[in-house]
């Protein structure tokens, strides 16, 4: 079926059910950022393959809302269909709520799948639409109904994350949760976040591509810890591990009846993570404490064992990427390189590293103009050959038993124009301006984000994304709550938080430049009562010497760059062969 044929089928079902508008989001029942193919209803319906966005369909309109990361990509992918792009964050375009208020009448029905929306989203939508008499119905699965040959639900086998990597047993972590519950006077905690559940119970899975998680729920009371999961995923070794840590295993769907029969006075949960259908099962007599999940906050700060392992994983990953850059530089004139085969080469180099499991997300290998699309994805049907000119942007990462990585380098493939070298150097200035920051304990990423943007703003350029996000520990490559972003978030940067630093320049039909390292927040000096913090670098991959215009760098910037490049050589060269080592020595020589 083409996209427009799918719309015909969907509209027929809408008409049969007296539905005026149908909402399709990008979600699974756990509000995961990345979702299994089984739940990719928005992507299947619209043809837009980006990882975020939502659609609204009426008998006359088909609308797709996407954020700034995807404007270019979405425009290309929905071209030739009925779908129109709506730009999130652009005042020329209404929000979905504004559009509904302007276009729907009293008693019109807005329908959706309640299992795929959070309770928080539902309440917000209800609050905004109720004054206009617009009705919300959440018991429909219309896109699922027309999706023939829909992929099955994932069923990957679990494995344990051993104590040598976690630093704490699952039982110890559950006790930490109970301590928090007691402080809040809660008798139970309900969890749907897959990263949080896997961290809590020291298990990992493979239900979502590039995400070592298992589709599951968890319920913690003062005397029980229950994991709800399809039980054929639980092999003997994992079963014994859970049993040893006093964790009860129940079938995945039993959570609905258990929640419906829950006999407690106070339940703590996060309405942003619990889906509307599950929330509706909670007895009305139970008082709800709505707050961020305890595991989500605790795991954001790595313990000493985790941080030691995470540092080691970054060295290995940096070796793989440094070898890759050498490979590109040596072979770019051959005419055989393209976006697909260089991604395969990088994967193979990571596979050579000890404890490697998987990529932490699908590698973005974007040559030339494709780099202007922040989340571009080459396919066998559409990819570019790499020529001895312009830039190759590589955004990639790995999952290792001892950590998760995320790094971007933009590689010069030949002679660059003055504009290209200027833009690369400005992005480098943006990166190092944030990297060298010293800040007072209690400062948030919201305060610091401007440090990266300022060098670009001086040239009237900006990037339509955040500057950095948290990184999980053999979990999601995008985790929180920490981030560098212009959008306000009152989340202090605490010791042990891992966060990316990835400013960029994106020029449509020209090129994209992004330079990303990962950092961990550490203590700096204490002066009287003031504790100062700084960012300690985890990633050690050279910046592209041929792309840097040193005339644009201040002395302190050049000093930082030279110190960094020398640290790269010291840490990475012992793992290289003689040819690679000689190249790296040249690449990192003092500028």
PyMOL commands that set and color helices and strands:
alter all, ss='L'
color gray80, all
select helices_A, chain A and resi 3-16+37-39+41-46+68-77+96-103+114-116+119-130+142-146+163-166+170-183+194-201+231-233+236-244+254-260+276-279+294-298+304-334+339-351+368-372+418-435+445-457+545-547+550-552+555-575+578-587
alter helices_A, ss='H'
color red, helices_A
select strands_A, chain A and resi 21-24+54-57+62-66+84-87+109-111+135-137+159-160+188-191+203-204+217-221+225-228+248-250+266-269+287-290+356-359+364-367+391-396+398-400+403-404+407-412+438-440+468-470+479-484+498-501+504-507+511-514+517-527+530-537
alter strands_A, ss='S'
color yellow, strands_A
deselect
rebuild
show_as cartoon
